[in-house]
Amino acid sequence: MNKHNEVAIHGETSFLNKYQDYLGEFVYGAIDGSITTFAVVAGATGANMDTSVVIILGFANLIADGFSMSVGNFLSNKAEIDNYQKHMETEIWEVENIPEKERDEIREIYEAKGFQGELLDQVVDQICSNKKVWVDTMMTEELNMIKTDKSPLSMAVMTFISFFIVGFIPILAYVLVYFGIEINHLFTVSSILTLIAFVLIGLLKSKVTETTTIKSISETVALGVIAAFLAYIAGNLLEKIF
């Protein structure tokens, strides 16, 4: 393999790995966006609202709920990182100030894994010879905490983008009609487009959760259909009452 090909493959791998890191945020933002917006469309249709009202409600949902979800994602991930940092600082202090106690804990951890005798001594000596390795080992083995390199802001932005883009699909047909493009059976067209979106999201979801494609797609479609059905019934009943 020549150098050019090696560089190309390395660049492609790095891009895919970076994309994979944020695939989970994209999928869950897309699921929430498409389901909630389609529920809004279904509810508005059940209440016999005008196309303009459906568009207004749809965009209001995309902006307000999308922002709320992304902020929640940001705060949750930042809190997780802050919590990791706090515990890591504690472990660093303990390694520096009470090393014998921390060394005994390393020994107990690896003894429980089956290491014994001289081999156990070598493992403990090797780990404790490097403070960073020592602290990292305590974080993962004792506290079961793993550091994430993903930026909370980047994850929040990815969540909002996927929420907005995929969530826009259920109201796409209504927007096209508003701009003069003739479309018959608006809700049916919207339902078909949203169904396609659900299938694609379910396909991506199977990559994130490592479940079978059929199961993942079925779950996503079922959630969307149930949410839309409930919203349609609610809209229809409220329209009759009020």
N, C-alpha and C positions, 0 to 999 in steps of 0.2 A: 504494500500500500504506500503510495507516495505521500509526501508531506502535505500537499494541497488537500488530498482526500482526508487525511487525518485531521487537519484543521477544520474542514467542513463538517465532518462527523462530530467532532468535539463541540463545535458551535451549535449544531443541531441538538445534540444531547443536552447541552446547557440550557438552551431555549425550552426544550420539553420539560426538563426538571423544574425550571422556574415557573412554567405554566402549571405543572402538576401541583406545585406548592399552594397555588391559589384556586385550584379547581373546586375544592370543597366549598369555599366562599361563593364562587360563581354559581354552583349548583343550588345551594340552599337559598341564595338570594333570588335565583331564577324561579325556584319552586314557589317561594312565598309571593313573589311579584305576579306570576302568572295566575296562581290560584286566587289571590285576593282581588286582582283586577277583574278576572273572569266572574268572580262572585258578584262584584259590583255591577258588571254588565248584565248578568242574569237577574239580579234583583231589580235593576232599573227596567229591564225588559218585562219582568213580571208585573211591574207597576205601570206599564205602558207609558214610560217617559219618552220625551222627544230625544232625537239623536244628539242635539246640542247638550242636553242634560247628561246623557250617557258619557259624552266626551269630557265634560267638566268634572263629573264624579270620578271618571277613570283617571284623569290627570291629577286630580286632588289626591287620589289614593297612591298614585305612583310617586308623587313628590313627598307627601307627608309620611306615608308608611315606609317608603324606601329610605327616607332620611332617618326615621325612628329606628329602623332595623339596623342601618349602618352605624348609627351612634351606639346602639346597644352592643353591636359586634365590637366596636372600637373599645368601649369601656370594659367589656368582658375580657378581651385579649390583653389589654393594658394591665388590668388587675392581675391577670395570671402571670404576666412578666414581672410585675412589681413584687408579687408574692414569691416568685422564684428568686429574685434578686435579694429579698430580705432573708430568706433561708440560706442562700449561698453566703451572704455576709456573716451569718451566724456560724456556718461551718468553717469559714476561713478563720474566724476568731478562735474557734475551738481547736483547729489544727495548729494554730500559732501559740495558743496559751495552755492548752491541755492535750498535748500531742499523744501522751501515753494512753489516755482514755480513748482517743480517736483511733489509735493504732489497734487497741484491743477490739474496738468495734469492727474494724476492717478484718481482723483475724476471725471474729465470730461469724461475720458475713460469709467469708470464703470457706470456713470450716463447715458451715451449714450446707455449702454447695458440694461438699465431699472432699475438699482438699485436706491433706494430713501431712504430718511430719515435716521433712525437709522441703518438700514442694510447697507446702503451706507457708513456711518461713520465707521462701524465695518470692512467692507471690506478694506477701505482705511487705517485704523489704522493697520490692520493685515499685509497688503502688505508693508507698510512703516516701520514696526517694524524690518524688516530684509533687510539689504542693498542688499544682493545678490538677493533675491526675487524681491525687488524693481527694481533693474537694469534689471533683466531678463524680468520683466513685461513690462518695458519701451521698451526694445528691440523688444519684440514680438508684443505688442499691439500698440505701437506708430510708430515704424519703420518697422514693419512687417518683421523682420529679425530673422531667426532661426539658431542657431549654429549647425554646423555639427561636429561629432566626427570622421569622416572618414579622414584618412591620405591622402593628395594629392599624395604623393609618392606611396602609396599602390594602389590608384585608377589608377595612371598612369601605374604602373606595370601590374595590372589586364587588362587594356586596351590593352597593347602591347602583353601580353600573348594570350589573346583571338583573337586579330587581326592575330597573327602569326599562332596559331594552327588551327583556323577555316579557315583562308585565305590560308592555305597550301592544303586544300582539293581539290580545282580546279586543282592543278598541281600534285596531288598525282599519278595519272595514268601515267603522263609523266615521273615522277621520277622512277616509277617501270619499265617502258620500258627502261629507260636509264641504269638500273642495270640488264637488260637482261630478264625481265619477259615479255612474249609475251601478248600483249593486242591489239585486233583489234578495229577499230573505236574509236580511242583515244578521240576525242572531244565529241563523244556521251557518252562515259563512264564518262568523266569529267563532262559533263552536268548533268548526272543522280546523281553522287555523290554530286555535288553542289546543285542540287535541294533538295536532302535529307537534306543537311546542312541548306538550306533556311527554310525548313519546321520546323526543330528542333529549329532554331533560332527564327522563328516566334512564336513557342510555348512558348519559354522562354520570348519573348518580350511581349506576352499577360499577363504574370505574372507581368512584370514591369509596363506596361501602364494600366493594369486592363481593357483591352478591350477583346472582344470575341476572342476565339482562331482562328476561321475561318477568321475573319477580319485581325488579326495580321499576320497570315501565308500568306494570300492573298497579303497583302501589301508588305511583305518582298520578296515573290517570284516575284511579279510584278516589283519591283525595280531592282532585279537581272536580270530578263529577258530583261527589257528595256535597262539597262546598257550594257549587253552582246550583244544585237542586234545592238545597236549603234556602239559599239567597233568593232564588226565583219564587219559591213558595211564600217566603216572608214578604217579598215585594208585592206579590199578587194579593195576599191577604190584607196587607196594610193599605193598598190602593183601594180595595173594596170597603175597608172600614172608614178611611178618611176621604 
